[in-house]
Amino acid sequence: MVAALPMPEDLPTRPASQVKNRWGEVVRQVRESGSVAVTHHAAVEMVLIDTATYRRLAEEVRGMHAQEEAVMDELDRAFEARLAALQAPDARARLDGLFARRGQLKRAPKAGASF
């Protein structure tokens, strides 16, 4: 499950000039808080995060990609199975038989025990 991250505007901020001139302090703040928003003219331009947070995010993204691939593989298998059924030698005869019935059922439908 993807962990919730604070929005950049909710992070501690440092002006870009301080990041440039006081790098050691910024690094210390990132280690303490996990991330720091870097501002330029009072607008958040980027977010600095610690390595552990970056690794966690990268692993979560990999997990989501793997899950997405598994879902796509399952959909592909289902599509290929349906396509194979449509390409079977007797597919036309089965389809013609379906249309010939014109909605007629072999058994009467059941609408529940009380019906």
Long-range contacts (C-beta under 8 A, 24 or more apart in sequence): 2-60, 2-64, 3-56, 3-60, 6-35, 8-37, 8-44, 8-47, 9-37, 9-44, 11-35, 11-36, 11-37, 11-44, 11-47, 12-36, 12-37, 13-37, 13-38, 13-39, 13-44, 14-38, 14-39, 15-39, 15-40, 16-40, 16-45, 19-48
